[in-house]
Amino acid sequence: MKIARALSLFSVLIVFAIVGCAPQTEVIKLYEKSDDISQTYERLLVISVAGDTNSRRRLEELISGHLESANVGAVAGYQETGLKAEMLQDDIDTAAQNANADAILITHIVSVDTRVDLAPGRTDILSECREGDPLDYFLYDYRELKEPDSVKVAHTVVAVTNLYDASNGERLWTIQSTCFEKASMDEVLQEEAKAIVRQLQIDNLVS
């Protein structure tokens, strides 16, 4: 009986461990080329479209870094196109050619939801006894200790990522990735980059 209980507890702990390790970014496949994609891509031009140039640059660097860690060649798009506000299709095609890329990965940050929760601080009363009879109430000094208000920020971001064949511009693959309630935008971008590269590997699109 004790063994059975121990095994049951062990099973519960395994479940909690699996849940704790589960990715916090949800990925939904929106499109994949209908016929089997037998080709894997070895060098990607990585482009991101974001609300500001810092986010664009950071996301391109993060995705490129994760690809390179997986032994896939990658070039951050801004290195070829600069950080200008608008890019034309010709700019992207030229950048892919200059980077010797066989595929183009473009990630759009399509939605940013920021929630701010304000928690009021707590006030505690601290009493200090002066010299004298401890039973004498008036021998105690009282002062307030007030904790400051705290602010909790949670960002939820939705991104859509497309993969194109650089040789003919054909769209091969599209996913939507949603990163939930991160304290900073940089945390969001890191999680998005991991999820995108992980899905490319799962779908055998990169070598």
C-alpha positions as YAML, in Angstrom:
chain: A
units: angstrom
residues:
- id: 1
  name: MET
  ca: [0.00, 0.00, 0.00]
- id: 2
  name: LYS
  ca: [2.83, 2.36, 0.90]
- id: 3
  name: ILE
  ca: [4.52, 1.52, -2.41]
- id: 4
  name: ALA
  ca: [1.32, 2.32, -4.32]
- id: 5
  name: ARG
  ca: [0.99, 5.66, -2.55]
- id: 6
  name: ALA
  ca: [4.64, 6.45, -3.24]
- id: 7
  name: LEU
  ca: [4.20, 5.64, -6.93]
- id: 8
  name: SER
  ca: [1.06, 7.78, -7.07]
- id: 9
  name: LEU
  ca: [2.88, 10.73, -5.51]
- id: 10
  name: PHE
  ca: [5.80, 10.21, -7.88]
- id: 11
  name: SER
  ca: [3.42, 10.30, -10.87]
- id: 12
  name: VAL
  ca: [1.90, 13.57, -9.64]
- id: 13
  name: LEU
  ca: [5.35, 15.10, -9.28]
- id: 14
  name: ILE
  ca: [6.23, 14.05, -12.84]
- id: 15
  name: VAL
  ca: [3.06, 15.69, -14.15]
- id: 16
  name: PHE
  ca: [3.88, 18.93, -12.33]
- id: 17
  name: ALA
  ca: [7.43, 18.82, -13.65]
- id: 18
  name: ILE
  ca: [6.18, 18.41, -17.22]
- id: 19
  name: VAL
  ca: [3.70, 21.26, -16.82]
- id: 20
  name: GLY
  ca: [6.41, 23.47, -15.33]
- id: 21
  name: CYS
  ca: [8.69, 22.81, -18.32]
- id: 22
  name: ALA
  ca: [5.99, 23.37, -20.96]
- id: 23
  name: PRO
  ca: [6.65, 26.28, -23.34]
- id: 24
  name: GLN
  ca: [4.73, 29.44, -22.47]
- id: 25
  name: THR
  ca: [4.45, 30.51, -26.11]
- id: 26
  name: GLU
  ca: [1.53, 29.09, -28.08]
- id: 27
  name: VAL
  ca: [2.18, 28.26, -31.74]
- id: 28
  name: ILE
  ca: [-0.57, 27.73, -34.32]
- id: 29
  name: LYS
  ca: [0.17, 26.58, -37.89]
- id: 30
  name: LEU
  ca: [-1.68, 28.89, -40.29]
- id: 31
  name: TYR
  ca: [-0.29, 27.63, -43.59]
- id: 32
  name: GLU
  ca: [2.04, 25.03, -45.04]
- id: 33
  name: LYS
  ca: [2.68, 24.37, -48.69]
- id: 34
  name: SER
  ca: [0.28, 21.61, -49.73]
- id: 35
  name: ASP
  ca: [2.79, 19.28, -51.33]
- id: 36
  name: ASP
  ca: [5.57, 17.77, -49.28]
- id: 37
  name: ILE
  ca: [8.50, 20.09, -48.71]
- id: 38
  name: SER
  ca: [11.48, 17.85, -49.15]
- id: 39
  name: GLN
  ca: [14.03, 20.66, -49.16]
- id: 40
  name: THR
  ca: [15.55, 21.95, -45.99]
- id: 41
  name: TYR
  ca: [17.06, 25.42, -45.90]
- id: 42
  name: GLU
  ca: [20.59, 26.10, -44.82]
- id: 43
  name: ARG
  ca: [20.89, 29.89, -44.76]
- id: 44
  name: LEU
  ca: [18.08, 32.29, -43.84]
- id: 45
  name: LEU
  ca: [17.70, 36.03, -44.16]
- id: 46
  name: VAL
  ca: [15.84, 37.02, -40.98]
- id: 47
  name: ILE
  ca: [13.52, 40.04, -41.20]
- id: 48
  name: SER
  ca: [11.24, 41.36, -38.47]
- id: 49
  name: VAL
  ca: [8.55, 44.02, -38.68]
- id: 50
  name: ALA
  ca: [7.97, 45.76, -35.35]
- id: 51
  name: GLY
  ca: [6.71, 49.05, -34.00]
- id: 52
  name: ASP
  ca: [10.20, 50.43, -33.34]
- id: 53
  name: THR
  ca: [13.67, 49.89, -34.70]
- id: 54
  name: ASN
  ca: [15.09, 48.61, -31.40]
- id: 55
  name: SER
  ca: [12.53, 45.78, -31.25]
- id: 56
  name: ARG
  ca: [13.12, 44.97, -34.91]
- id: 57
  name: ARG
  ca: [16.87, 44.74, -34.46]
- id: 58
  name: ARG
  ca: [16.62, 42.76, -31.22]
- id: 59
  name: LEU
  ca: [14.21, 40.18, -32.65]
- id: 60
  name: GLU
  ca: [16.29, 39.70, -35.79]
- id: 61
  name: GLU
  ca: [19.39, 39.15, -33.66]
- id: 62
  name: LEU
  ca: [17.61, 36.70, -31.34]
- id: 63
  name: ILE
  ca: [16.14, 34.58, -34.15]
- id: 64
  name: SER
  ca: [19.45, 34.57, -36.03]
- id: 65
  name: GLY
  ca: [21.29, 33.59, -32.85]
- id: 66
  name: HIS
  ca: [18.98, 30.65, -32.17]
- id: 67
  name: LEU
  ca: [19.29, 29.49, -35.78]
- id: 68
  name: GLU
  ca: [23.07, 29.64, -35.61]
- id: 69
  name: SER
  ca: [23.00, 27.70, -32.33]
- id: 70
  name: ALA
  ca: [21.13, 25.01, -34.28]
- id: 71
  name: ASN
  ca: [23.89, 25.07, -36.93]
- id: 72
  name: VAL
  ca: [21.72, 26.92, -39.46]
- id: 73
  name: GLY
  ca: [23.21, 29.89, -41.28]
- id: 74
  name: ALA
  ca: [21.36, 33.13, -40.55]
- id: 75
  name: VAL
  ca: [21.78, 36.82, -41.33]
- id: 76
  name: ALA
  ca: [19.88, 39.52, -39.44]
- id: 77
  name: GLY
  ca: [18.09, 41.60, -42.05]
- id: 78
  name: TYR
  ca: [19.14, 45.00, -40.71]
- id: 79
  name: GLN
  ca: [22.76, 44.12, -41.49]
- id: 80
  name: GLU
  ca: [21.84, 44.16, -45.19]
- id: 81
  name: THR
  ca: [18.97, 46.67, -45.36]
- id: 82
  name: GLY
  ca: [19.74, 49.04, -42.51]
- id: 83
  name: LEU
  ca: [17.05, 50.08, -40.04]
- id: 84
  name: LYS
  ca: [14.93, 52.24, -42.31]
- id: 85
  name: ALA
  ca: [11.24, 52.46, -41.48]
- id: 86
  name: GLU
  ca: [9.97, 50.90, -44.70]
- id: 87
  name: MET
  ca: [11.32, 48.07, -46.83]
- id: 88
  name: LEU
  ca: [10.28, 47.29, -50.39]
- id: 89
  name: GLN
  ca: [10.19, 43.80, -51.85]
- id: 90
  name: ASP
  ca: [13.20, 44.70, -54.01]
- id: 91
  name: ASP
  ca: [15.13, 45.64, -50.84]
- id: 92
  name: ILE
  ca: [14.43, 42.23, -49.31]
- id: 93
  name: ASP
  ca: [15.25, 40.33, -52.51]
- id: 94
  name: THR
  ca: [18.53, 42.21, -52.88]
- id: 95
  name: ALA
  ca: [19.39, 41.58, -49.23]
- id: 96
  name: ALA
  ca: [18.72, 37.85, -49.63]
- id: 97
  name: GLN
  ca: [20.93, 37.73, -52.70]
- id: 98
  name: ASN
  ca: [23.75, 39.62, -50.98]
- id: 99
  name: ALA
  ca: [23.50, 37.31, -47.95]
- id: 100
  name: ASN
  ca: [23.49, 34.16, -50.15]
- id: 101
  name: ALA
  ca: [20.26, 33.13, -48.40]
- id: 102
  name: ASP
  ca: [18.17, 30.28, -49.74]
- id: 103
  name: ALA
  ca: [15.13, 31.30, -47.66]
- id: 104
  name: ILE
  ca: [13.64, 34.46, -46.18]
- id: 105
  name: LEU
  ca: [12.01, 34.43, -42.75]
- id: 106
  name: ILE
  ca: [9.78, 37.43, -42.00]
- id: 107
  name: THR
  ca: [8.19, 37.93, -38.57]
- id: 108
  name: HIS
  ca: [5.50, 40.56, -38.02]
- id: 109
  name: ILE
  ca: [4.65, 41.70, -34.49]
- id: 110
  name: VAL
  ca: [0.92, 42.11, -35.07]
- id: 111
  name: SER
  ca: [-0.39, 42.71, -31.55]
- id: 112
  name: VAL
  ca: [0.99, 43.96, -28.24]
- id: 113
  name: ASP
  ca: [-1.27, 43.93, -25.19]
- id: 114
  name: THR
  ca: [0.15, 45.47, -22.03]
- id: 115
  name: ARG
  ca: [-1.62, 45.09, -18.70]
- id: 116
  name: VAL
  ca: [-0.55, 47.17, -15.69]
- id: 117
  name: ASP
  ca: [-1.68, 46.13, -12.21]
- id: 118
  name: LEU
  ca: [-1.14, 48.49, -9.28]
- id: 119
  name: ALA
  ca: [-0.99, 46.92, -5.83]
- id: 120
  name: PRO
  ca: [-1.33, 49.46, -3.01]
- id: 121
  name: GLY
  ca: [1.35, 49.35, -0.36]
- id: 122
  name: ARG
  ca: [0.66, 48.11, 3.15]
- id: 123
  name: THR
  ca: [0.94, 50.23, 6.30]
- id: 124
  name: ASP
  ca: [2.25, 48.60, 9.48]
- id: 125
  name: ILE
  ca: [2.35, 50.09, 12.97]
- id: 126
  name: LEU
  ca: [5.66, 49.71, 14.78]
- id: 127
  name: SER
  ca: [5.67, 50.19, 18.56]
- id: 128
  name: GLU
  ca: [8.76, 51.03, 20.61]
- id: 129
  name: CYS
  ca: [8.81, 50.97, 24.38]
- id: 130
  name: ARG
  ca: [10.40, 53.84, 26.26]
- id: 131
  name: GLU
  ca: [12.00, 53.29, 29.66]
- id: 132
  name: GLY
  ca: [9.53, 52.80, 32.46]
- id: 133
  name: ASP
  ca: [6.78, 50.41, 33.46]
- id: 134
  name: PRO
  ca: [6.04, 48.16, 30.42]
- id: 135
  name: LEU
  ca: [2.36, 48.04, 31.48]
- id: 136
  name: ASP
  ca: [2.00, 51.79, 31.05]
- id: 137
  name: TYR
  ca: [0.43, 52.29, 27.60]
- id: 138
  name: PHE
  ca: [1.77, 55.82, 27.33]
- id: 139
  name: LEU
  ca: [5.35, 54.58, 27.57]
- id: 140
  name: TYR
  ca: [5.05, 53.26, 23.98]
- id: 141
  name: ASP
  ca: [5.91, 55.29, 20.91]
- id: 142
  name: TYR
  ca: [4.15, 54.37, 17.69]
- id: 143
  name: ARG
  ca: [5.20, 55.04, 14.12]
- id: 144
  name: GLU
  ca: [3.93, 53.98, 10.74]
- id: 145
  name: LEU
  ca: [5.94, 51.88, 8.32]
- id: 146
  name: LYS
  ca: [4.42, 52.18, 4.85]
- id: 147
  name: GLU
  ca: [5.46, 49.92, 2.00]
- id: 148
  name: PRO
  ca: [5.47, 51.61, -1.40]
- id: 149
  name: ASP
  ca: [2.89, 50.76, -4.04]
- id: 150
  name: SER
  ca: [4.01, 48.05, -6.47]
- id: 151
  name: VAL
  ca: [3.39, 47.96, -10.22]
- id: 152
  name: LYS
  ca: [3.19, 44.68, -12.14]
- id: 153
  name: VAL
  ca: [3.42, 44.83, -15.94]
- id: 154
  name: ALA
  ca: [2.42, 41.93, -18.18]
- id: 155
  name: HIS
  ca: [2.97, 41.94, -21.96]
- id: 156
  name: THR
  ca: [1.15, 39.52, -24.28]
- id: 157
  name: VAL
  ca: [2.40, 39.60, -27.87]
- id: 158
  name: VAL
  ca: [1.14, 37.94, -31.05]
- id: 159
  name: ALA
  ca: [3.53, 37.45, -33.97]
- id: 160
  name: VAL
  ca: [2.98, 35.99, -37.45]
- id: 161
  name: THR
  ca: [5.99, 34.45, -39.19]
- id: 162
  name: ASN
  ca: [6.28, 33.51, -42.87]
- id: 163
  name: LEU
  ca: [8.98, 31.51, -44.60]
- id: 164
  name: TYR
  ca: [9.65, 32.13, -48.31]
- id: 165
  name: ASP
  ca: [11.86, 30.38, -50.82]
- id: 166
  name: ALA
  ca: [14.46, 32.97, -51.82]
- id: 167
  name: SER
  ca: [14.82, 31.61, -55.36]
- id: 168
  name: ASN
  ca: [11.22, 32.19, -56.45]
- id: 169
  name: GLY
  ca: [9.51, 34.10, -53.61]
- id: 170
  name: GLU
  ca: [7.03, 31.28, -52.94]
- id: 171
  name: ARG
  ca: [5.50, 31.23, -49.46]
- id: 172
  name: LEU
  ca: [6.17, 27.89, -47.81]
- id: 173
  name: TRP
  ca: [4.98, 28.17, -44.23]
- id: 174
  name: THR
  ca: [3.16, 30.50, -41.81]
- id: 175
  name: ILE
  ca: [2.74, 30.30, -38.05]
- id: 176
  name: GLN
  ca: [1.17, 32.48, -35.40]
- id: 177
  name: SER
  ca: [2.98, 32.58, -32.06]
- id: 178
  name: THR
  ca: [1.55, 34.11, -28.90]
- id: 179
  name: CYS
  ca: [3.73, 34.85, -25.89]
- id: 180
  name: PHE
  ca: [1.75, 35.41, -22.70]
- id: 181
  name: GLU
  ca: [2.23, 37.84, -19.83]
- id: 182
  name: LYS
  ca: [5.94, 38.57, -19.68]
- id: 183
  name: ALA
  ca: [7.29, 41.32, -17.45]
- id: 184
  name: SER
  ca: [9.41, 42.93, -20.17]
- id: 185
  name: MET
  ca: [9.34, 43.22, -23.95]
- id: 186
  name: ASP
  ca: [12.82, 41.74, -24.15]
- id: 187
  name: GLU
  ca: [11.55, 38.62, -22.39]
- id: 188
  name: VAL
  ca: [8.73, 38.47, -24.95]
- id: 189
  name: LEU
  ca: [11.12, 38.73, -27.89]
- id: 190
  name: GLN
  ca: [13.36, 36.01, -26.47]
- id: 191
  name: GLU
  ca: [10.43, 33.63, -26.06]
- id: 192
  name: GLU
  ca: [9.07, 34.44, -29.54]
- id: 193
  name: ALA
  ca: [12.47, 33.78, -31.12]
- id: 194
  name: LYS
  ca: [12.79, 30.40, -29.36]
- id: 195
  name: ALA
  ca: [9.30, 29.34, -30.40]
- id: 196
  name: ILE
  ca: [9.80, 30.30, -34.06]
- id: 197
  name: VAL
  ca: [13.09, 28.44, -34.42]
- id: 198
  name: ARG
  ca: [11.77, 25.44, -32.50]
- id: 199
  name: GLN
  ca: [8.81, 25.17, -34.89]
- id: 200
  name: LEU
  ca: [11.08, 25.45, -37.95]
- id: 201
  name: GLN
  ca: [13.04, 22.48, -36.57]
- id: 202
  name: ILE
  ca: [9.92, 20.47, -35.75]
- id: 203
  name: ASP
  ca: [8.64, 20.95, -39.30]
- id: 204
  name: ASN
  ca: [12.05, 19.99, -40.77]
- id: 205
  name: LEU
  ca: [12.39, 23.25, -42.67]
- id: 206
  name: VAL
  ca: [15.94, 23.94, -41.58]
- id: 207
  name: SER
  ca: [18.87, 21.60, -41.86]
...
